[in-house]
Amino acid sequence: MIRKTAVLLTAVLVCGLGITGTAGAEQNLVRTDVVVPAAGGDLHGVITAPAGATGLPGVVLIPGSGPSTADELRAEAEAFARGGIVALTYDKRTDGYSRFRRDYRQLATDASSALRVLKARPEIDPARLGLWGFSEGGWVAPLVAADSPDVSFLITVGASGVSPPRQQAWSYVNFLRYAGIIGSMVQLMQDTGMRQVVAAGLFPEAGYDPAPVLRRVRVPVLAIWGADDQVTPVAESMDVFRTKLATGSATLRVFPDANHRLHKSRNGFTDSAEFAPGYVDAMTAWVRTLASGRPSSYADTVPEQNRRTRDLSTPDWYEGTLFQLILGAVLALTLLIYLFIPTGLKSSRVLAATGLLGMAGVPLCFYLMVVRGPTGLGPIVLSRPLLWLAAQVMAITALVCTVFLISVYGRRPPLAKTRLRPIIGTGVALIIWSAYWGLLLP
């Protein structure tokens, strides 16, 4: 009995040591809250470091687009810390940053402030400080690296080499096609609607060109992409980084079966909690090699890109935001009035109702795609979102009603003709408007 008890206690002790060892491995990483000074309000930051760290390299992690807290990049920070690199993550500012307003220079100032906080820490070697920028952070980080003498290396992940609206339009098409959507809705997101948003000043940092900034970056650079990235055009971006970076030490890496976030993915659209194999080790090993000097430039094979991005040309006068707003307002007001004006023909009211519904469908579909993505557009019918298909049906119905009213106009009495002229003219203008916005296209 005593022997059995001893065996049982030994087993429990061994298991307990195993559990303690696992927990201890995690406890070897120390997370420390810090304050990152910033205009408009200080930002909360977290430093993740190996326990007892001294004289280690340090890196500031700059997040991608949208709201972000220090914890959202915790997995990346801990991966760096396990590799012997102290990492600082911080909350992204809310003051002056929104879907329609942002300033990369302002974000770069925040990153510079975080860099100064990290530089003052006892855990790190201030001569080995760097930046890690993901997605939108891949536009921000080079701004800091080009200007700050404190930066000794730069890592970008999923960074785009083309302008923000050009990259965004390319990405929209990828996700629409993956959802099974084809036709004029794709054209709206790729060209017509995107150009209008840019022209109206509603797309923040629309004119940002990463190339001139990369020409001023002279520290060693490690640029990483997922081979199946559906957000950033990898082939074009690699070409920009390869030809524009001023540094003589640029390492361009591409990891297979990885999406935009460098997580494992079978096609770039799906996501998982796991990082792509080799990704983390490649980053930490590269940083450690910098202690021996600047590595020679190297580039992985450029992956195939499904199609090139498209230049968003400047709208013609009739496409201008002001003209489109005035035209849309006049059409909508006239249609609304003719819901109540009797003309003796039901087709005029049908035209007014279907015209209004069709017009409402365009901005609604664009907004839902921008805010929620393809899943926010509802069911897909005939390879089109049901909402877009309904708007197209409304536009076609309005067209038929317009043609009918034109055909009977000559047989109507003088007073009826007077009442019909505005609605017929509006119907003709609506046909042109609907064709431009894609409602009358396949």
C-alpha positions in Angstrom: 0.0 0.0 0.0 2.8 2.4 0.9 4.6 1.5 -2.4 1.4 2.2 -4.4 1.0 5.5 -2.6 4.6 6.5 -3.3 4.2 5.6 -7.0 1.0 7.7 -7.1 2.7 10.6 -5.4 5.6 10.4 -7.7 3.3 10.4 -10.8 1.5 13.4 -9.4 4.7 15.2 -8.7 6.0 14.5 -12.2 2.8 15.7 -13.8 2.9 18.7 -11.5 6.4 19.5 -12.6 5.4 19.2 -16.2 2.5 21.6 -15.7 4.7 24.0 -13.8 7.3 23.9 -16.5 4.8 24.9 -19.2 3.5 27.7 -17.1 7.0 28.7 -16.2 7.9 29.0 -19.9 5.0 31.4 -20.3 6.0 33.2 -17.1 9.4 33.8 -18.5 7.8 36.4 -20.6 7.2 39.6 -18.6 4.5 42.1 -19.8 4.8 45.6 -18.5 2.3 48.4 -19.0 3.8 51.7 -20.2 2.5 55.1 -21.3 3.2 56.3 -24.9 2.9 60.1 -25.0 0.9 61.3 -28.0 -0.9 64.5 -29.1 -4.5 64.3 -28.4 -4.1 61.9 -25.5 -1.5 59.4 -24.2 -1.6 55.9 -25.5 -1.5 52.7 -23.4 1.4 50.4 -24.3 2.7 47.0 -23.3 6.3 45.9 -23.3 6.8 42.1 -23.7 10.2 40.8 -22.8 12.0 37.7 -21.5 12.3 37.7 -17.7 15.6 39.4 -16.6 16.3 40.7 -20.1 19.2 43.1 -20.5 20.9 44.4 -23.6 18.5 42.8 -26.1 17.3 44.1 -29.4 13.9 45.9 -29.3 11.1 46.4 -31.8 8.0 48.6 -31.9 5.0 46.9 -33.5 2.8 49.2 -35.6 -0.7 47.8 -36.3 -2.7 47.6 -39.5 -5.7 49.7 -40.4 -8.7 50.2 -38.2 -9.0 50.4 -34.4 -6.4 48.5 -32.5 -5.3 47.9 -28.9 -1.9 46.8 -27.6 -3.3 43.3 -27.0 -4.2 42.7 -30.6 -0.6 42.1 -31.5 0.1 40.1 -28.4 0.9 36.9 -30.3 3.5 38.7 -32.5 5.0 40.5 -29.4 5.3 37.2 -27.5 6.8 35.5 -30.6 9.5 38.2 -30.7 10.1 38.0 -27.0 10.5 34.2 -27.1 13.1 34.9 -29.8 15.1 37.2 -27.5 13.7 40.5 -28.8 11.9 43.0 -26.6 8.6 44.1 -28.2 6.4 47.1 -27.5 2.8 47.2 -28.7 0.4 50.2 -28.1 -3.2 51.3 -28.6 -3.8 53.0 -31.9 -5.0 56.6 -31.5 -8.7 57.4 -31.8 -8.2 61.1 -32.0 -7.9 62.1 -35.7 -8.2 58.5 -36.9 -11.4 57.1 -38.5 -12.6 55.3 -41.6 -12.7 58.6 -43.5 -9.9 60.5 -41.8 -6.3 59.5 -41.0 -2.8 60.9 -41.3 0.2 58.6 -41.8 2.5 61.3 -40.6 0.5 61.6 -37.3 0.7 57.8 -36.9 4.4 57.9 -37.6 4.8 60.5 -34.8 3.0 58.1 -32.4 5.3 55.3 -33.5 8.4 57.5 -32.9 7.1 58.3 -29.4 6.8 54.5 -28.7 10.3 54.1 -30.0 11.6 56.6 -27.5 9.8 54.8 -24.7 11.3 51.5 -25.7 14.8 53.1 -26.0 14.7 54.2 -22.4 14.0 50.7 -21.1 16.7 48.8 -19.2 15.9 45.6 -21.0 17.2 46.6 -24.4 20.2 47.8 -26.3 19.4 51.2 -27.6 21.7 50.7 -30.6 19.5 47.8 -31.8 16.1 49.3 -32.1 13.7 48.6 -34.9 10.2 48.8 -36.3 7.7 46.2 -37.4 4.8 47.4 -39.5 1.8 45.3 -40.5 -0.4 46.2 -43.5 -1.2 49.9 -43.1 1.7 49.9 -40.6 3.9 49.0 -43.6 3.2 52.5 -44.9 3.8 54.1 -41.5 6.9 52.3 -40.4 9.1 53.4 -43.4 8.2 57.1 -42.6 9.8 56.6 -39.2 12.7 54.5 -40.4 13.5 57.2 -43.1 13.7 60.0 -40.5 14.7 58.6 -37.1 18.3 58.0 -36.2 17.1 55.6 -33.5 15.9 53.0 -36.0 18.5 50.4 -36.9 16.2 47.9 -38.8 12.8 47.7 -40.4 10.4 44.8 -40.8 7.2 45.1 -42.8 4.5 42.4 -43.1 1.9 42.5 -45.9 3.0 46.0 -46.9 1.7 47.4 -50.1 3.9 49.1 -52.7 0.9 50.8 -54.5 -1.4 53.6 -53.3 -4.1 52.9 -50.7 -7.1 53.2 -53.0 -5.5 51.2 -55.8 -4.7 48.4 -53.3 -8.1 48.6 -51.7 -9.9 48.3 -55.1 -7.8 45.3 -56.0 -8.7 43.7 -52.7 -12.4 44.4 -53.0 -12.5 42.5 -56.3 -10.7 39.5 -54.9 -13.2 39.1 -52.0 -16.2 39.8 -54.3 -15.1 37.1 -56.7 -14.4 34.7 -53.8 -18.0 35.2 -52.6 -19.2 34.3 -56.1 -20.1 37.8 -57.1 -19.5 39.0 -60.7 -20.8 41.7 -63.0 -21.4 45.4 -62.5 -21.2 45.2 -58.7 -17.5 44.4 -59.1 -17.0 47.3 -61.5 -18.7 49.6 -58.9 -16.2 48.6 -56.2 -13.2 48.5 -58.5 -13.6 51.6 -60.5 -16.7 53.8 -60.6 -17.5 54.0 -56.9 -13.9 54.0 -55.7 -13.1 56.9 -58.0 -16.0 58.9 -56.7 -15.0 58.3 -53.1 -11.4 59.4 -53.8 -12.6 62.5 -55.7 -14.9 63.4 -52.9 -12.1 63.3 -50.4 -13.7 60.5 -48.4 -10.8 58.0 -48.9 -8.0 59.0 -46.4 -4.4 59.3 -47.6 -5.6 58.5 -51.2 -2.6 60.2 -52.7 0.0 58.4 -50.6 2.8 57.0 -52.7 5.1 54.6 -50.7 8.0 54.8 -53.3 9.5 58.2 -52.4 9.6 57.2 -48.7 11.2 53.8 -49.5 13.9 55.7 -51.4 15.0 57.3 -48.1 15.1 54.1 -46.1 18.8 53.1 -45.6 18.6 50.7 -42.6 18.4 46.9 -43.2 14.9 45.9 -44.3 13.1 42.6 -44.0 9.8 42.7 -46.0 7.5 39.7 -45.7 4.4 38.7 -47.6 2.0 35.7 -47.6 2.0 34.0 -51.0 -1.8 33.9 -50.9 -2.3 37.5 -49.7 -5.7 38.7 -51.1 -5.4 42.2 -49.6 -2.0 43.3 -50.8 -0.8 42.8 -54.4 2.4 40.9 -53.6 4.1 40.8 -57.0 3.7 44.5 -57.6 4.7 45.3 -54.0 7.8 43.2 -54.1 8.8 44.9 -57.3 8.5 48.4 -55.7 10.4 47.3 -52.6 13.2 45.7 -54.7 13.6 48.7 -57.0 12.9 51.7 -54.7 14.5 50.8 -51.3 17.7 52.9 -50.8 19.2 50.3 -48.4 21.8 47.9 -49.7 20.4 45.3 -47.3 16.8 44.3 -48.3 15.6 40.8 -47.6 12.2 40.1 -49.4 10.5 36.9 -48.2 7.3 35.2 -49.3 5.8 32.3 -47.3 3.5 29.7 -49.0 0.0 28.9 -47.7 -0.1 32.2 -45.8 -2.7 35.0 -45.9 -2.3 38.8 -45.4 -1.7 38.3 -41.7 0.9 35.6 -42.3 -1.4 33.1 -40.7 -1.8 29.6 -42.2 -4.4 29.7 -45.0 -5.3 27.4 -47.8 -6.3 30.2 -50.2 -5.6 33.5 -48.5 -9.3 34.1 -47.7 -9.6 31.7 -44.8 -7.8 32.4 -41.5 -6.4 30.3 -38.6 -4.8 31.0 -35.3 -1.4 29.6 -36.4 1.4 31.6 -38.0 2.7 30.3 -41.3 5.5 27.8 -40.7 8.9 29.5 -40.6 7.5 33.0 -40.5 8.3 33.8 -36.9 11.7 32.1 -36.9 12.7 34.0 -40.1 12.0 37.3 -38.4 13.8 36.6 -35.1 16.7 35.0 -36.8 17.1 37.9 -39.2 17.1 40.4 -36.3 19.8 38.4 -34.5 22.0 38.3 -37.6 22.2 42.1 -37.6 24.6 41.8 -34.6 27.1 40.5 -37.1 26.5 43.2 -39.7 24.2 44.1 -42.5 23.0 41.0 -44.4 23.3 40.9 -48.2 20.1 41.6 -50.2 18.0 38.6 -51.0 14.6 38.0 -52.6 12.4 34.9 -52.7 10.7 34.0 -56.0 7.9 36.4 -56.8 4.5 34.6 -56.5 2.0 34.7 -59.3 -0.5 37.6 -59.0 -4.0 37.0 -60.3 -4.1 40.4 -62.0 -2.5 43.8 -61.9 -3.9 46.6 -59.9 -5.6 49.4 -61.9 -4.9 53.1 -61.9 -7.9 55.1 -60.7 -8.1 57.8 -63.3 -9.4 61.3 -62.4 -13.2 61.5 -63.0 -14.4 63.5 -66.1 -16.6 66.6 -65.5 -19.8 64.6 -65.6 -18.4 62.2 -63.1 -17.4 64.9 -60.7 -18.7 64.6 -57.1 -20.6 67.9 -57.2 -22.3 67.2 -60.5 -23.3 63.7 -59.4 -24.7 64.9 -56.1 -26.7 67.7 -57.8 -27.9 65.3 -60.5 -28.8 62.6 -58.0 -30.7 65.1 -55.8 -32.7 66.6 -58.7 -33.6 63.1 -60.0 -34.6 61.9 -56.5 -36.7 65.0 -55.8 -38.5 64.8 -59.1 -39.2 61.1 -58.6 -40.4 61.7 -55.1 -42.8 64.5 -56.3 -44.2 62.3 -59.0 -45.2 59.6 -56.5 -48.1 62.1 -55.7 -48.7 64.0 -58.9 -51.6 62.4 -60.9 -50.8 62.0 -64.6 -53.5 59.7 -65.6 -51.0 56.9 -66.1 -49.9 54.4 -63.4 -46.6 54.0 -65.2 -45.5 57.4 -64.0 -45.8 56.4 -60.4 -44.2 53.0 -61.0 -41.3 54.9 -62.7 -41.1 57.2 -59.6 -41.1 54.4 -57.1 -38.8 52.0 -58.9 -36.4 54.8 -59.8 -36.1 55.9 -56.2 -35.5 52.3 -55.0 -32.9 51.7 -57.7 -31.0 54.8 -56.9 -31.0 54.0 -53.2 -29.5 50.6 -54.0 -26.2 52.0 -55.3 -24.9 53.8 -52.2 -26.3 51.2 -49.9 -24.5 48.3 -51.6 -21.2 50.3 -51.7 -21.5 51.2 -48.1 -22.3 47.6 -47.0 -19.3 46.3 -49.0 -16.9 48.9 -47.5 -18.1 48.4 -43.9 -19.0 44.7 -43.8 -17.5 43.1 -46.9 -19.3 40.6 -49.2 -21.0 38.8 -46.3 -22.8 42.0 -45.4 -24.5 42.2 -48.8 -26.9 39.4 -48.0 -27.8 36.3 -50.2 -26.2 35.8 -53.6 -28.6 35.3 -56.5 -27.5 34.8 -60.1 -23.9 35.6 -59.0 -25.1 39.0 -57.6 -26.0 40.2 -54.1 -29.8 40.1 -53.8 -29.8 43.7 -52.9 -27.8 44.7 -56.0 -30.0 42.5 -58.2 -33.1 44.1 -56.8 -31.7 47.5 -57.6 -31.0 46.4 -61.1 -34.6 45.1 -61.5 -35.9 48.5 -60.2 -33.7 50.3 -62.8 -34.9 48.1 -65.6 -38.5 48.6 -64.6 -38.0 52.3 -64.6 -36.5 52.1 -68.0 -39.5 50.2 -69.4 -41.9 52.7 -67.8 -39.9 55.6 -69.4 -40.1 53.9 -72.8 -43.8 53.4 -72.4 -44.5 57.0 -71.3 -42.5 58.2 -74.4 -44.6 55.9 -76.6 -48.0 57.2 -75.4 -46.9 60.9 -75.0 -48.0 61.9 -78.5 -51.6 60.6 -77.9 -52.1 62.4 -74.6 -54.1 65.7 -74.3 -52.2 69.0 -73.9 -52.6 69.2 -70.1 -51.5 65.6 -69.7 -48.4 66.2 -71.9 -47.4 69.1 -69.7 -47.5 66.9 -66.6 -45.7 64.1 -68.3 -42.7 66.1 -69.6 -40.8 66.4 -66.3 -41.2 62.7 -65.4 -40.2 61.6 -68.9 -37.2 63.8 -68.9 -36.3 62.5 -65.4 -36.7 58.9 -66.7 -34.3 59.5 -69.6 -31.8 61.1 -67.2 -32.3 58.2 -64.8 -31.5 55.7 -67.6 -28.2 57.5 -68.2 -27.5 57.6 -64.5 -28.3 54.0 -64.0 -26.1 52.9 -66.9 -23.1 54.9 -65.5 -23.5 53.3 -62.0 -23.9 49.8 -63.5 -27.5 49.1 -62.7 -28.3 48.6 -66.4 -25.1 46.6 -67.1 -24.8 42.8 -66.7 
